[in-house]
Amino acid sequence: MIQAELSEALGIEPPSVTLMTRKLEAAGHIRRTPAPSDRRASVVELTGGGTALAGRVKELWCALAEETVAGLPAETVAELPGLLGTLTANVDPRHPRHQDGRR
């Protein structure tokens, strides 16, 4: 993935993504190479170690998600993504409804 695309996908400013990718590259989790179409851009890809780490993080994240909703009725759990999406949109200045000054 091009680093600028990563920044946009994460909703994080490019300088912050640059700092994070430098640290991840130094730790051996990612590899950054010049983009073939634009040598000023960087392609970011996981290394073998990064792929293993991503798998472990996913396992931990899923376990945390299960623990977080433990004891909730299935109907409530099913509603959570929509509710969380609405809550996020309410406070995210990048959401389209905030672009024209409405709340």
DRENPA-3360 file (N, C-alpha, C; in nm, 2 decimals, always signed):
BEGIN
1 = MIQAELSE = +0.09/-0.12/+0.00/+0.00/+0.00/+0.00/+0.09/+0.12/+0.00 ~ +0.05/+0.22/-0.07/+0.12/+0.35/-0.08/+0.10/+0.42/+0.06 ~ +0.21/+0.47/+0.11/+0.21/+0.53/+0.25/+0.10/+0.64/+0.26 ~ +0.08/+0.72/+0.15/-0.03/+0.82/+0.16/-0.17/+0.76/+0.17 ~ -0.19/+0.64/+0.10/-0.31/+0.57/+0.11/-0.33/+0.52/+0.25 ~ -0.23/+0.47/+0.31/-0.23/+0.42/+0.45/-0.27/+0.53/+0.55 ~ -0.22/+0.65/+0.53/-0.25/+0.77/+0.61/-0.40/+0.80/+0.60 ~ -0.45/+0.80/+0.47/-0.59/+0.83/+0.45/-0.68/+0.72/+0.51;
9 = ALGIEPPS = -0.64/+0.59/+0.49/-0.72/+0.48/+0.55/-0.73/+0.49/+0.70 ~ -0.62/+0.53/+0.76/-0.62/+0.53/+0.91/-0.68/+0.66/+0.96 ~ -0.69/+0.76/+0.88/-0.74/+0.89/+0.93/-0.63/+0.96/+1.01 ~ -0.51/+0.94/+0.98/-0.40/+1.00/+1.05/-0.31/+1.08/+0.96 ~ -0.27/+1.20/+1.01/-0.19/+1.29/+0.93/-0.06/+1.22/+0.88 ~ -0.02/+1.25/+0.75/+0.09/+1.19/+0.69/+0.22/+1.20/+0.78 ~ +0.25/+1.31/+0.84/+0.38/+1.31/+0.92/+0.37/+1.21/+1.04 ~ +0.26/+1.19/+1.09/+0.25/+1.08/+1.20/+0.26/+0.94/+1.14;
17 = VTLMTRKL = +0.21/+0.92/+1.03/+0.23/+0.79/+0.96/+0.37/+0.77/+0.93 ~ +0.44/+0.87/+0.88/+0.58/+0.86/+0.85/+0.66/+0.82/+0.97 ~ +0.63/+0.88/+1.08/+0.70/+0.85/+1.21/+0.68/+0.71/+1.25 ~ +0.55/+0.67/+1.24/+0.51/+0.53/+1.28/+0.58/+0.43/+1.19 ~ +0.58/+0.45/+1.06/+0.64/+0.36/+0.96/+0.79/+0.35/+0.98 ~ +0.85/+0.46/+1.02/+1.00/+0.45/+1.04/+1.03/+0.36/+1.16 ~ +0.95/+0.37/+1.27/+0.97/+0.29/+1.38/+0.94/+0.14/+1.35 ~ +0.83/+0.12/+1.28/+0.80/-0.02/+1.24/+0.90/-0.08/+1.15;
25 = EAAGHIRR = +0.96/+0.00/+1.06/+1.06/-0.05/+0.97/+1.19/-0.08/+1.05 ~ +1.22/+0.01/+1.15/+1.34/-0.01/+1.23/+1.33/-0.14/+1.31 ~ +1.21/-0.17/+1.35/+1.18/-0.29/+1.43/+1.17/-0.42/+1.34 ~ +1.17/-0.40/+1.21/+1.17/-0.51/+1.12/+1.03/-0.56/+1.09 ~ +0.93/-0.49/+1.12/+0.79/-0.53/+1.10/+0.74/-0.49/+0.96 ~ +0.79/-0.39/+0.90/+0.75/-0.35/+0.76/+0.87/-0.32/+0.68 ~ +0.85/-0.31/+0.55/+0.95/-0.27/+0.45/+0.89/-0.16/+0.37 ~ +0.97/-0.05/+0.35/+0.93/+0.06/+0.27/+1.02/+0.07/+0.15;
33 = TPAPSDRR = +0.95/+0.07/+0.03/+1.03/+0.08/-0.09/+0.97/+0.19/-0.18 ~ +1.05/+0.25/-0.27/+1.00/+0.36/-0.35/+0.89/+0.30/-0.44 ~ +0.78/+0.37/-0.46/+0.67/+0.33/-0.55/+0.72/+0.34/-0.70 ~ +0.69/+0.23/-0.77/+0.74/+0.23/-0.91/+0.68/+0.35/-1.00 ~ +0.56/+0.39/-0.97/+0.50/+0.49/-1.04/+0.54/+0.63/-1.00 ~ +0.59/+0.64/-0.88/+0.62/+0.78/-0.83/+0.73/+0.75/-0.72 ~ +0.86/+0.78/-0.76/+0.97/+0.75/-0.67/+0.97/+0.83/-0.54 ~ +0.88/+0.94/-0.53/+0.87/+1.02/-0.41/+0.78/+0.95/-0.31;
41 = ASVVELTG = +0.70/+0.86/-0.36/+0.60/+0.79/-0.27/+0.67/+0.66/-0.22 ~ +0.62/+0.61/-0.11/+0.67/+0.48/-0.05/+0.56/+0.38/-0.05 ~ +0.60/+0.26/-0.09/+0.51/+0.14/-0.08/+0.55/+0.08/+0.06 ~ +0.45/+0.05/+0.14/+0.47/-0.01/+0.27/+0.41/-0.15/+0.27 ~ +0.49/-0.25/+0.31/+0.44/-0.39/+0.31/+0.50/-0.46/+0.44 ~ +0.42/-0.55/+0.49/+0.46/-0.63/+0.60/+0.57/-0.72/+0.57 ~ +0.66/-0.74/+0.66/+0.77/-0.84/+0.65/+0.71/-0.97/+0.71 ~ +0.78/-1.08/+0.71/+0.74/-1.20/+0.77/+0.71/-1.18/+0.92;
49 = GGTALAGR = +0.80/-1.11/+0.99/+0.78/-1.08/+1.13/+0.66/-0.99/+1.15 ~ +0.64/-0.90/+1.06/+0.52/-0.81/+1.07/+0.39/-0.89/+1.06 ~ +0.39/-0.98/+0.96/+0.28/-1.07/+0.94/+0.25/-1.15/+1.07 ~ +0.35/-1.21/+1.13/+0.33/-1.28/+1.25/+0.28/-1.19/+1.36 ~ +0.34/-1.08/+1.38/+0.29/-0.98/+1.48/+0.14/-0.94/+1.45 ~ +0.11/-0.92/+1.33/-0.03/-0.88/+1.30/-0.13/-0.99/+1.33 ~ -0.09/-1.11/+1.31/-0.17/-1.23/+1.35/-0.19/-1.23/+1.50 ~ -0.09/-1.21/+1.57/-0.10/-1.21/+1.72/-0.18/-1.10/+1.77;
57 = VKELWCAL = -0.16/-0.98/+1.71/-0.24/-0.86/+1.75/-0.39/-0.89/+1.72 ~ -0.42/-0.95/+1.61/-0.56/-0.98/+1.58/-0.62/-1.08/+1.68 ~ -0.54/-1.18/+1.72/-0.59/-1.27/+1.82/-0.62/-1.20/+1.95 ~ -0.53/-1.12/+1.99/-0.55/-1.04/+2.12/-0.67/-0.95/+2.11 ~ -0.68/-0.88/+1.99/-0.79/-0.79/+1.97/-0.93/-0.86/+1.97 ~ -0.94/-0.98/+1.91/-1.06/-1.06/+1.91/-1.09/-1.10/+2.05 ~ -0.99/-1.15/+2.12/-1.02/-1.19/+2.26/-1.07/-1.07/+2.35 ~ -1.01/-0.96/+2.33/-1.06/-0.84/+2.40/-1.20/-0.80/+2.36;
65 = AEETVAGL = -1.23/-0.81/+2.23/-1.37/-0.78/+2.19/-1.47/-0.88/+2.25 ~ -1.43/-1.01/+2.25/-1.52/-1.11/+2.31/-1.54/-1.08/+2.46 ~ -1.43/-1.05/+2.53/-1.44/-1.02/+2.67/-1.53/-0.89/+2.70 ~ -1.51/-0.79/+2.61/-1.58/-0.67/+2.63/-1.74/-0.68/+2.62 ~ -1.78/-0.77/+2.53/-1.93/-0.79/+2.51/-1.98/-0.91/+2.59 ~ -1.90/-0.98/+2.67/-1.94/-1.09/+2.75/-2.06/-1.05/+2.83 ~ -2.16/-1.14/+2.83/-2.28/-1.11/+2.91/-2.39/-1.03/+2.85 ~ -2.36/-0.97/+2.73/-2.46/-0.89/+2.66/-2.54/-0.98/+2.57;
73 = PAETVAEL = -2.67/-0.95/+2.56/-2.76/-1.03/+2.47/-2.71/-1.02/+2.33 ~ -2.73/-1.12/+2.25/-2.68/-1.12/+2.11/-2.74/-1.01/+2.03 ~ -2.87/-0.97/+2.06/-2.93/-0.86/+1.99/-2.86/-0.73/+2.02 ~ -2.81/-0.71/+2.14/-2.74/-0.59/+2.17/-2.60/-0.58/+2.10 ~ -2.54/-0.70/+2.10/-2.41/-0.70/+2.04/-2.42/-0.68/+1.89 ~ -2.53/-0.72/+1.83/-2.56/-0.70/+1.69/-2.58/-0.55/+1.66 ~ -2.63/-0.48/+1.75/-2.66/-0.34/+1.73/-2.54/-0.25/+1.75 ~ -2.44/-0.30/+1.82/-2.32/-0.22/+1.86/-2.25/-0.15/+1.74;
81 = PGLLGTLT = -2.22/-0.22/+1.63/-2.15/-0.15/+1.52/-2.22/-0.03/+1.47 ~ -2.35/-0.04/+1.45/-2.43/+0.08/+1.41/-2.43/+0.19/+1.51 ~ -2.44/+0.16/+1.64/-2.44/+0.26/+1.75/-2.30/+0.32/+1.75 ~ -2.20/+0.24/+1.75/-2.06/+0.30/+1.75/-2.03/+0.38/+1.63 ~ -2.08/+0.34/+1.51/-2.07/+0.42/+1.39/-2.13/+0.56/+1.41 ~ -2.25/+0.56/+1.47/-2.32/+0.69/+1.49/-2.25/+0.78/+1.59 ~ -2.20/+0.72/+1.70/-2.12/+0.79/+1.80/-2.00/+0.85/+1.74 ~ -1.93/+0.77/+1.66/-1.81/+0.82/+1.59/-1.84/+0.94/+1.50;
89 = ANVDPRHP = -1.94/+0.92/+1.42/-1.98/+1.03/+1.33/-2.01/+1.16/+1.40 ~ -2.07/+1.14/+1.52/-2.11/+1.26/+1.60/-1.99/+1.34/+1.64 ~ -1.88/+1.28/+1.66/-1.76/+1.35/+1.71/-1.64/+1.36/+1.61 ~ -1.66/+1.30/+1.49/-1.55/+1.30/+1.39/-1.57/+1.42/+1.30 ~ -1.48/+1.52/+1.30/-1.49/+1.64/+1.22/-1.47/+1.61/+1.07 ~ -1.42/+1.49/+1.04/-1.41/+1.46/+0.89/-1.54/+1.40/+0.84 ~ -1.64/+1.37/+0.92/-1.76/+1.31/+0.87/-1.83/+1.42/+0.79 ~ -1.89/+1.37/+0.68/-1.96/+1.47/+0.58/-2.05/+1.57/+0.65;
97 = RHQDGRR = -2.13/+1.52/+0.75/-2.22/+1.62/+0.80/-2.16/+1.73/+0.88 ~ -2.03/+1.72/+0.91/-1.96/+1.83/+0.98/-1.90/+1.93/+0.88 ~ -1.89/+1.88/+0.75/-1.82/+1.96/+0.65/-1.90/+2.09/+0.61 ~ -2.03/+2.09/+0.63/-2.11/+2.20/+0.59/-2.16/+2.28/+0.72 ~ -2.10/+2.25/+0.83/-2.12/+2.33/+0.95/-2.24/+2.28/+1.03 ~ -2.31/+2.18/+0.98/-2.42/+2.12/+1.06/-2.37/+2.02/+1.16 ~ -2.45/+1.99/+1.26/-2.42/+1.89/+1.36/-2.53/+1.80/+1.38;
% end
